[in-house]
Amino acid sequence: MPEAVKDREGKGYKVFLDMATSMKESDGVIINTFDAIEARALKALKAG
């Protein structure tokens, strides 16, 4: 875990926490990968 999010009093922690808690409101998540490396995982995600 990055040092910036370990300090619960720091700005980095607050930003990370706000971002993480807002993810439950999203309709999906964009994954930074490509088919040649993780074809099986991407196939499973596409299948639902």
C-alpha positions, 0 to 999 in steps of 0.5 A: 500500500502506498505510504500516502494512504497509510496516514489516516490524517493525510490528504492522500488517505482521504482522497483514496477513501472517497474514491473507494467508497464512491465505487459502489455507485458506479455501473462498472469498472475499467480494467487496465489490461489487455487480452494477450496477457489475461484472456481468461479473466477478460472472457469471464468478466465479459460473460458476467 
